[in-house]
Amino acid sequence: MAQQQTFNFPSLDGDDAGHGLPRGPSAPHHPPTRRELLCTAPDEGAVKAVSAQVAKFCAGEKAPARDVQKLLATVLTARGLTSEAAVEELLQSDLSRLPNPSTMKNFDAAISVISNAIRSGEKIGINGDYDVDGTTAVAQAITTLSATGVPLEWHIPHRETDGYGLSDRLVQKFIQSGCKLVLLFDHGSHNIQQIADLRAAGIKVVVFDHHSVGAVLPDAIVVNPVQSGCGFAKHKPCASGLAFFVSRRIAERFNLPSPNCGLAALGTIADMVPLEGANRIIALNGLRALQNGASRGIFHLAAQMGLNPNSLSSADVGFYVGPAINASGRLGSARQCVELMIGTEETSLRGIARELVDAN
């Protein structure tokens, strides 16, 4: 019979609060306290069975100690994660376990259009929302596509001048600059008229979005997991996650180095999509990449905020880094956020990071 047990968990501040608790220069400091969680202890037999699965998937040189494995098994059992598939999904989180994006409606068609534009040397336009999700998606697209040598024209809407999404002003910019293909990230599903204007000018359009869709879709290749007939909806990716899938596939096609998912993790965490399945894999591996310096711009931004870039956590992204990026887009222009993410000159990156922190 299950027994009720009391578990004590320390509440930590400062340098010890790495996961789930705010920290940084503006975080309130209190002495460590203890809080109690009263819950029903899971069945010992079930815990033992899950312990065997944990031991199986945690085998190797970096396997945690046996008592840690048992604690993990207890937590998993209490949360109902007792099947071998559930335990494996949680403990085996390398990028090779990401779902095949080709199961996403129109994904392969979008990759073909982008690939053809690259091979033909056609100018590609990129537009994204001014929040963390949109800017990180645009930055990933710029980084990957520029490595192919294709000419690019990219924009981030100005909140006051353009509003959300693709404005008439930006449509004209893409037309006048000679773009033959325009990629829209984190918007586009409802830009019926603006996309019609691009199409009338002979410009192909691909939409990478994850927001709701209307009864009528724009005249474009729409890659949006929530649209009818898409088998990818259960994965609930944000636009930054979609951009990562696109970047990986383009890198494969054109023999480029495989991109890291640091910026995709930033967008995934800040956009508050469920951190399960593919999103959890992207967030986990992306945080590790950021901790290892995958983005010099984000490194400087974290450092300017009093955080340790080498131990950046999901809490740091959610409470500090993400809001600093969002503030730029909501107060004016988020273009400098993309410049921070794609830039390489250290002095310039430090300056942009300082501006973002001051604006926030």
N, C-alpha and C positions, 0 to 999 in steps of 0.2 A: 504494500500500500504506500502511495506517495506521501511523503512527509513535508510539512512546511518548514522551510529553513530561512534563516536570515543571513544575507551576504553583505559584507561591508566593503565599500569601494572608496578609495581616497579621491577627493576632489582636489586637483592640482592646478597651480597657477604658474606663470612665468615660464622658465625654460623647460619645465617638466611637462607642460601641457601641450603635448604634440598632436593630439588627435581629438577633435570634437569640442574643444574649449577655446574661447577667444584668448589671444595673447598679442603682445606687441606694446608699443609705447602708450597707447590709449586704453589698454585693457585694465580693468580695476584689479588691484592687488589685494589679496586677502591671505591670511595664513592658511595653510592646508587644513581642511576640515574632513570629516568623515560623514558619509551618508549611508543610510541603510536601505536595502531593497529586500522586501519581503516577498518571497515567491515560493511556488511549489517545486520541490526538487524533482527532476525527471526520474523515470524508472531506471534503476541500476542496470537492468538487463539491456535496455535500449541504449544506455550510455556505453556499455561494454561493446555492443555491436558497432556503434558509431566510432568508438575508439580504435577498433580494428581498421576501419576505413581511413581514419585520420592517419594512422601509422603507415598505411599503404601509400597514401598520397603525399606524406611528409618524409618519405624515406630519402636518405642521402646525407651528405656531409653537413648540410645546414638544417637538418631535422631538429625541431625543438625538443626539449627535455620531456621525459615521459609524463611528469606531472603537468606540464603545460599542455601536452597532447590530451590528457584526460580532461583538463579544464575546458579546452576547446571543444571536445566532444560533448561535454555537459551543456555548454552554451548552445551548440548546434542542435542537440536533442531538445532542449527547452524551447527553441525557436521552430521546431518541427522539421528541421533539415536533417532527415535521417536516411534518405535514400542514397545509394552510392553515387547516383548522377548529381544530386544536390551537393554532396560533400566534394565531389571531384570538381564541380563548377566553381565552388568557393575557393578551393585550395590550389587548383591548377589554373592560373590566370595569365599565362603568357599570350602574346599577340596571335600565335598560331591558332588559338581557340576562338578567335573572332568569327562570327557568322559570315558566310559568303555573301558579299553585297550584291552579287548577280541575282539573288533572289528578290531584290528590291525592284519594284516595277519601274521600268524605263532606265535603270542604272546602266546597263550595257549599251543602250542606245545613246545615252549621254556621253559615255566614255568614247564611243566611236566618233561622235561629232567633234569632241574636243581633240581627239587624236588626229582626225583629218585636218582640222584647222592648224594644228602644230606642223604636220607634214607639209602643208601648203604655205606655211609662213603667214597665215592670215592673222591680223591683229585681233586679240581677244580682250574684251572688256570684262571687268569684274566689279560687282557692286554688292555691298553687304550692309546689314543693319549696324547701328552705331553702339550696340551693347557688346558685352564680352563675347557672346556667342557669335555674333556677326563679324566682329573685328578679327577674332582668332580664325574664323573660317576663311576670311579674305586673305589674311597673312599666310595661311597654309597654301592657298591656291597660288598666291604670288610667288612664294618660295619655290614650289614645285614647277610651275609653268615657266618661270624665268630661267630655270635650269635647262630647259629645252631650247632656249634661244628665241622663242616666239615673242613678237612684240606685244606689250600689254598696256592697257589703260585701266586704271582702277580708281574707284571712288567710294567714299563713305558718306551717306546723306548727312547734311547739316540739319540738326533738329529743328531750328527755326526757319531756315531757308527752304528746306526740302520736305521736312516732316518725315514720317516713317516710310521706308520702302523706296521704290523707284519713282522719282519725281519727273515731271515734264522737263525740268531743267537738265537733269542728268540724262534723260533720253536724248536730248539735243547734243549734249557733250559726246555721247557715244557715237552718234551719227556723224557729227562733224569731225571726229578724230579718225574716222575710217574703220571702225570696228566691223568685223564680219560675223563675230560671235560674241554674245554677252552672257555671262554667267551671273546668276543672282543667288545670293546666299542669305538664308534666314528671312526671306520675304519672297514675294513674287506670285504666290498662289492666287492673290486677289488683284494683282496689277493688270487687269484685262486690257484697258485702254492703252496704257503705256507700252505694254508688250506688243499690242497691235500696231502701234506707231513704229516700233523697231522693226517689226516684220514687214511693214509697208516700205521701209527703207532698205529692204533686202538683208536684214540682219537676223541670223539664227539666234534663238534664245534657249537657255537651259536653266530651269529653276531647281534649286536645292533648298527645300523648305521642310519644316516639320509642324507648321501651324495648321489650323483647320482649313479645309477647302470648301468652296461654295459649290452650288449646283453646276456651275459652268467653270471650266478651267481655261486658263489663257492659251493662246496659240503658241505653245512652246513644248519642249520636252520637260515634263514635270516629274521630278524625283522627290516625292513626298510620301513617307511611309503611311500617313493617315489617309491617303486617297484610296478609293474603292479598288479592290483587286490587288492590293500590295501585300505580299507575304512577310514584310519586314516590320509591320506595325508593332508587334510584340516587343521588339527591341528598343523602341522609344528613343532613337538617337536625336540629338540636337543638330543644328546646322554645322557646328564645329566637328562633330563626329562624322557627319556626311562628308565634310571636306577632307577629313583624314582618309576615309575609304577611297575617295576620288584620287587623292595624292598618292596613295599606295598603288592604285591600279595604273595611274599614269607613269609612276616611277618604274613599275614592272615593264610596261610597254616600251619605254624609251631607255631602258638600262641605266636608270639613275639610282643613286644610293637610296635605300629604303628610308622614308621619313620617320622621325620619331613622333610620338603622340603627345608631346608636352603641351602644345597649344590646344590640342583637342581636349586634353584633360582639363585645362583651364576653362574652356567653354562649357564642357560637360558639367563640371562642378558648379560653376557660377550660374548656369541656366537652370539648375535644380531639377534636371531630369532624374528619374529613378536610378540610383547607383546599383543596378542589378545587371547580370549578364554581360552583354557587350559594353555597356556604359561603365560597369565596374572595372572591366579589363582595361579599357582606355584610361580611366581615371587612375588606376593603380600604376600601370606602366608609365603613364604620362607624368605622374608626380615623381617617380623615380628618375625619369629623364630630366625633369626640371631641377631636381636636387643635384644632378650631375652636370648642370650647366648647359642644357640643351638650348636654352634661350638666354642670351646675354642681356637682352632688354628686361626680361622678367626677373633675372638675377638682380639687376640694379634696382628695379622697382621694389622688390622685396627688401633689399638691403636698406633703401631709403626709408622704408616704413618701420625699420627696427626689427625686422624678421631675419632669421637665419636662412639664407637661400639654399643651403645644403641640407636642410631638414624641413623643407616646405611641406606643409600638411594641407589636407582638405579644408580644415578650419581656417588656415591662413588665407587660402584662396577665397573662401566664402565670406570671411569677415573683413579682409583687408585688401588683397590684390584685386579681386573682382570689383568691389565697390569703387576703388580708385580709377579703374578703367571705365566703369559705367558713368562715373561722375563727369568725365571728359565729354562723353557723348551727350549727356543730358544738359550740360552747361554751355556747350558750344560745338566744337568739331572733334570727332574721335579719330580723325586722320592720323594725328600724332601717335595714337595707340598702335595703329598698324605699323607706323614707322618704327616704333619702339620694338615691335615683334620681329620685324624683318631686317633691322639695321645691324651693322657690325662694328661701327666706329665707337669705341668705348666712351670717349668724352661726350659725344653727341647723345649716346644712350643715357648716360648719367644725367645730362641736362633735361632730357625729356622726362625721365623718371622723377626728377625733382619737381618739374612743372605739374605732373599728374598728382603727386602727393600734395602739393600746395593747393591745387584746385579742389581736391577732395576734402 
